[in-house]
Amino acid sequence: MSRNKIIIIVGSTALLVIAIVALLTEYREVPVHQWKEKYNYNDEQPQGLYIFKELANRYFKDIPTTLNGYPEDSINVNSLYIQFVPDYLDSLEVDTLLKVASEGNDVLIIADYFNDRIADTVPYFFDNIFQKDSILTFNFNDPEIASDSPYVYQFLDQDFIPKDSSTFYLMEGFGYEEEQQYVRVSTPDDLVLMASFPFGKGRLFYHIKKDLFYNYSYRQPQMFEYTQKIFSHFDPQHVYLLNPITIYSSGNPGKKNPLEFIMSQPALKAAYYLLILGTLLYVIFGGKRKQKIIPVTAKNKNTSLEYIETVSQLFYQQGQHEKLVAHMKNIFHHKMFKKFYVVPDDPNYVKVLAKKSKISATELQYIMDRFKNLDDDFSFRGDQLVSLNRRLESIYKEIETK
């Protein structure tokens, strides 16, 4: 078969496979949930802040809103600054937010626990208390906005299934009556979710459990109402949704792994799929062996020694010592010729062989005398045969090392 025909057959087969796969495959958009805290107001993933941003825009629809700003860029008055805290606030960041509040603004900080540096600035100290539960029950302390029945928030896992338990922090006061004026949202056992404190010409609001405002939290409809009632505490002339990523995050929550980056770029994504398809086609068509497997042949086995051993045993058992000596003689002359190229017809055979092999001439002469006895029809006894065999084996071992 010609090369062109092979190429046509392979190409046609590949197109046929692709067509069959396309017909049998259902293409539809499947949402891919990435459970990462990115603190991005435009992120629609479960832990993004897109819904929170949209609710803020709708509630403050007639009020100018600045997205991803920084508190030190422009400090107005009578404005609302909302700051999500990914990890922690250092002294400089605390001072910046407090300065914004002191100028006559409202600052809403949403974090996972109450910051110690903030605690040092308020009249009454609130401590963090560790909690573990499957739900969180809470309500507003102000009777005018409090719900008729408490909010019951169900913690969800990454499959949006209720968790058996979740760990988190709440704020705890010391029971002073004066503290109650600062508490805005609390649980039935008087643990605090949100508190507010006057600071300078403005106010500082601090809310615990920031994942109550993530996108996936709004799968529970009550959170829409709760967020709107949080916004009802403010009457600003300008709203700032402050950038929580680059200022306060010690890590890089937006960092992507290489595959995520490839899949986010259309050109790289197409090249990635073509690479997979090409590899698959090579495995199917180009991965075949081009010729049959060559069987491994067994090495030729030298059975001469086994044959000699067998014959020797027969001659010895039958008492035919002379025939055995004849075999010994032939083997000896063969080995000496193969090793030292000395023929037995040489008149100076013993002398030449002793010089080349470095074997004692006396020992060689003894061997030659025994072989001469064979020619003279000498009858060998068993002990003589054993002695001759030992001497020959000794000579063979000696020449193997040379």
C-alpha positions in Angstrom: 0.0 0.0 0.0 1.4 3.4 -1.0 2.1 6.1 1.5 -0.6 8.4 0.1 -3.2 5.8 0.5 -2.2 5.2 4.1 -2.4 9.0 4.8 -5.9 9.2 3.2 -7.1 6.2 5.3 -5.7 7.5 8.5 -7.2 11.0 7.9 -10.6 9.6 7.0 -10.7 7.4 10.0 -9.7 10.3 12.3 -12.5 12.5 10.8 -15.0 9.6 11.2 -14.0 9.2 14.9 -14.4 13.0 15.5 -17.8 13.0 13.8 -19.0 10.0 15.9 -17.8 11.6 19.1 -19.5 14.9 18.2 -22.8 13.1 17.5 -22.7 11.1 20.8 -21.6 14.1 22.9 -24.0 16.6 24.5 -22.5 20.1 24.7 -23.9 22.4 27.4 -22.6 25.0 29.7 -21.8 23.5 33.1 -21.0 26.0 35.9 -17.6 25.5 37.4 -17.5 26.6 41.0 -14.2 27.8 42.3 -14.3 28.0 46.1 -11.7 30.7 46.7 -11.9 33.9 48.7 -11.0 36.5 46.1 -12.8 39.5 47.7 -13.7 40.6 44.2 -16.9 42.7 43.8 -17.2 41.5 40.1 -16.7 37.8 41.0 -19.8 35.6 40.6 -18.2 32.5 42.1 -19.6 31.2 45.4 -17.2 33.2 47.6 -17.2 36.4 45.5 -18.9 39.7 46.4 -20.9 40.3 43.2 -24.3 40.1 44.8 -23.3 42.2 47.7 -22.1 44.9 45.3 -25.4 44.7 43.3 -27.5 45.0 46.5 -25.4 48.1 47.5 -25.9 49.7 44.1 -29.7 49.1 44.2 -30.1 50.3 47.8 -28.0 53.4 47.2 -29.1 53.8 43.6 -29.3 57.6 43.6 -26.0 58.0 45.4 -22.6 58.0 43.7 -20.6 54.8 44.3 -16.9 54.3 43.9 -15.7 50.7 43.4 -12.4 49.3 44.5 -11.2 52.6 45.9 -8.7 53.3 48.7 -9.6 55.1 52.0 -6.6 57.5 51.7 -7.3 58.6 48.2 -10.1 60.9 49.0 -11.6 61.5 52.5 -15.1 63.1 52.1 -17.6 63.8 54.8 -21.0 62.1 55.2 -19.9 59.1 53.2 -20.0 55.4 53.7 -16.7 53.4 53.4 -17.2 49.5 53.4 -14.0 47.5 54.0 -13.8 43.7 53.8 -10.8 42.4 55.7 -9.3 39.2 54.1 -6.9 38.5 57.0 -5.9 41.2 59.5 -5.4 44.9 59.9 -2.0 46.3 60.9 -1.6 49.6 62.8 -1.3 51.7 59.7 -4.5 50.3 58.2 -6.3 50.8 61.4 -5.1 54.4 61.7 -6.3 55.1 58.1 -9.8 53.8 58.7 -10.1 55.6 62.0 -9.0 58.8 60.3 -11.7 58.4 57.7 -14.3 57.9 60.5 -13.0 60.9 62.5 -13.5 63.2 59.5 -17.3 62.7 59.7 -17.9 59.4 57.8 -19.3 56.0 58.5 -16.9 53.1 58.2 -18.2 49.5 58.0 -15.5 46.9 58.6 -16.5 43.3 57.8 -14.0 40.7 59.1 -13.8 37.2 60.7 -12.9 38.4 64.2 -12.7 41.6 66.2 -9.4 43.4 65.8 -7.5 44.2 69.0 -6.3 47.5 67.7 -9.9 48.6 67.0 -10.8 47.3 70.5 -8.3 49.7 72.1 -10.1 52.7 70.6 -13.7 52.0 71.7 -15.1 52.8 75.1 -16.0 49.2 76.0 -13.9 46.2 75.1 -15.4 43.3 73.1 -13.6 40.0 73.1 -13.6 37.2 70.5 -15.2 34.0 71.5 -14.8 30.7 69.6 -18.0 29.0 68.4 -18.9 25.7 66.7 -22.3 25.0 65.4 -24.3 24.0 62.2 -26.5 27.2 62.2 -26.2 30.8 63.4 -29.3 32.5 64.9 -29.3 36.3 65.2 -31.4 39.4 64.9 -31.2 43.2 65.1 -31.4 44.8 68.5 -33.3 47.8 67.2 -37.0 46.9 67.5 -37.8 49.1 64.5 -35.8 46.9 62.1 -35.7 43.7 64.0 -37.3 40.7 62.2 -40.5 39.1 63.7 -38.6 35.9 63.9 -34.8 35.6 64.2 -32.6 35.0 61.2 -31.4 31.4 61.1 -28.4 31.0 58.8 -27.5 27.5 57.7 -23.8 26.9 57.0 -23.2 25.2 53.7 -20.4 23.1 52.3 -18.9 23.3 48.8 -21.8 21.2 47.4 -24.3 23.7 48.9 -25.3 21.0 51.4 -25.9 21.9 55.0 -22.8 21.3 57.2 -23.0 19.2 60.4 -20.9 21.9 62.1 -18.8 25.0 61.4 -16.3 26.9 63.4 -16.3 30.7 63.7 -15.8 33.7 66.0 -18.4 36.1 67.6 -17.9 39.1 69.8 -18.6 38.9 73.5 -19.1 41.8 75.9 -18.8 42.0 79.7 -22.5 42.5 80.4 -22.4 46.2 81.1 -25.7 48.0 80.4 -23.8 50.7 78.6 -22.5 48.2 76.1 -26.0 47.6 74.8 -26.0 51.0 73.1 -23.2 49.8 70.8 -24.7 46.4 69.9 -26.6 46.3 66.6 -26.9 42.6 65.8 -26.7 39.8 68.4 -27.6 36.2 69.0 -30.2 34.9 71.5 -27.4 34.3 74.0 -26.1 37.9 73.7 -23.1 37.2 71.5 -22.5 40.1 69.1 -22.4 40.0 65.3 -22.3 43.8 64.7 -21.5 46.7 66.9 -21.0 50.4 66.2 -19.0 53.1 68.1 -18.8 56.8 67.7 -15.4 58.0 66.6 -14.5 61.6 66.1 -17.2 63.2 63.9 -18.2 59.8 62.4 -19.1 56.3 63.4 -17.2 52.9 63.2 -19.2 49.8 62.5 -17.7 46.3 62.9 -19.4 43.1 61.6 -18.2 39.6 62.4 -18.6 36.6 60.0 -17.9 38.1 56.6 -19.0 35.0 54.7 -22.6 36.0 55.5 -22.2 38.4 52.5 -20.6 36.0 50.0 -22.6 35.1 46.9 -23.5 31.6 48.0 -25.0 32.9 51.2 -27.8 34.5 49.2 -29.1 31.0 48.4 -30.9 31.6 51.6 -33.4 34.4 50.7 -33.4 35.9 54.2 -29.9 37.2 53.6 -31.2 39.7 51.0 -33.4 41.3 53.7 -30.6 41.1 56.3 -28.2 43.0 54.0 -30.7 45.7 53.2 -31.3 46.3 56.9 -27.5 46.6 57.4 -27.5 49.3 54.7 -30.5 51.0 56.5 -28.1 52.2 59.2 -26.5 54.6 56.8 -27.6 57.7 54.9 -24.5 58.7 53.0 -23.8 61.2 50.2 -21.2 58.9 48.6 -20.5 55.1 48.9 -17.0 53.6 48.7 -16.6 49.9 48.3 -13.0 49.8 49.2 -10.5 47.5 47.5 -9.8 44.6 49.9 -7.2 42.7 47.8 -4.0 44.6 47.5 -4.1 46.6 50.7 -5.0 44.2 53.4 -4.3 40.7 52.0 -1.0 39.3 53.0 -1.3 36.6 50.4 -2.5 36.6 46.8 -6.0 35.2 46.7 -6.3 35.9 43.0 -3.3 33.8 41.9 -4.1 31.2 39.3 -2.4 27.9 38.7 -1.0 27.3 35.1 -4.0 25.3 33.9 -6.5 28.0 35.1 -4.5 30.6 33.2 -4.5 28.4 30.0 -8.2 27.8 30.2 -8.9 31.5 30.7 -7.1 32.4 27.4 -9.1 31.4 24.2 -6.0 30.8 22.1 -4.2 28.8 24.7 -7.4 26.8 25.4 -7.8 25.9 21.8 -4.1 24.9 21.5 -4.5 22.7 24.7 -7.5 20.9 23.2 -5.6 20.3 19.9 -2.7 18.9 21.8 -5.0 16.4 23.6 -6.6 15.5 20.3 -3.3 15.0 18.5 -2.0 12.8 21.3 -5.1 10.7 21.2 -4.8 10.2 17.4 -1.1 9.3 17.8 -2.0 6.7 20.4 -4.7 5.2 18.2 -2.8 5.2 14.8 0.8 6.0 15.3 1.4 4.0 18.5 1.3 0.7 16.7 4.5 -1.3 16.2 5.8 -1.1 12.6 7.0 -4.7 12.5 6.3 -8.0 14.2 8.0 -8.8 17.4 11.3 -10.7 16.8 11.3 -13.7 19.2 14.3 -14.0 21.5 16.3 -17.1 20.5 18.0 -19.2 23.1 21.8 -19.1 23.2 23.5 -22.1 21.7 24.5 -24.5 24.4 27.9 -26.2 24.4 27.1 -29.8 25.2 30.6 -31.2 24.4 31.7 -31.3 28.0 28.5 -32.9 29.0 29.0 -35.6 26.3 32.5 -36.2 27.4 31.5 -36.4 31.0 28.9 -39.0 30.2 31.2 -41.1 28.0 33.9 -41.0 30.7 31.5 -42.2 33.3 30.5 -45.1 31.1 34.1 -46.1 30.4 35.0 -45.8 34.1 32.0 -47.9 35.3 32.7 -50.6 32.6 36.4 -50.8 33.6 37.5 -49.7 30.1 40.3 -47.5 31.5 42.4 -47.5 28.3 39.5 -46.0 26.2 39.1 -43.3 28.8 42.9 -42.5 28.7 42.5 -42.2 24.9 39.8 -39.6 25.4 42.0 -37.8 27.9 44.9 -37.8 25.4 42.8 -36.4 22.6 41.3 -33.6 24.9 44.8 -32.7 26.1 46.3 -32.3 22.7 43.3 -30.4 21.5 43.5 -27.9 24.4 47.2 -27.4 24.0 46.9 -26.8 20.3 44.0 -24.4 20.8 45.8 -22.4 23.5 49.4 -22.6 22.5 49.4 -23.8 18.8 51.7 -26.7 19.5 51.1 -29.9 17.5 51.8 -33.3 19.1 53.9 -34.4 16.1 56.6 -31.9 17.0 59.7 -33.8 18.1 60.4 -31.1 20.8 56.7 -31.1 21.9 57.4 -31.2 25.6 60.1 -28.6 25.5 58.2 -26.2 23.3 54.9 -26.6 25.2 56.7 -26.1 28.6 58.2 -22.9 27.3 54.9 -21.5 26.0 52.7 -22.7 28.8 55.1 -22.1 31.7 54.2 -25.6 32.9 56.8 -27.7 34.4 58.6 -29.9 31.8 58.7 -32.7 34.4 54.9 -32.6 34.8 54.4 -32.6 31.0 56.8 -35.4 30.6 54.9 -37.5 33.1 51.7 -36.9 31.1 53.4 -37.9 27.9 54.8 -41.1 29.4 51.3 -42.1 30.5 50.0 -41.5 27.0 53.0 -43.5 25.6 52.0 -46.4 27.9 48.6 -46.3 26.2 50.3 -46.8 22.8 52.3 -49.7 24.3 49.0 -51.5 25.3 49.7 -50.7 29.0 46.8 -51.8 31.3 45.8 -48.9 33.6 44.7 -49.5 37.1 42.0 -47.4 38.7 44.3 -45.4 41.0 46.6 -44.6 38.0 43.6 -43.3 36.1 42.6 -41.1 39.0 46.2 -39.7 39.4 46.4 -38.9 35.7 43.0 -37.2 35.8 44.0 -35.0 38.7 47.3 -33.9 37.0 45.4 -33.0 33.8 42.7 -31.0 35.7 45.5 -29.1 37.5 47.2 -28.2 34.2 43.8 -27.1 32.7 43.1 -24.8 35.7 46.6 -23.4 35.4 46.4 -22.5 31.7 43.0 -20.9 32.1 44.5 -18.0 34.1 47.1 -17.4 31.4 
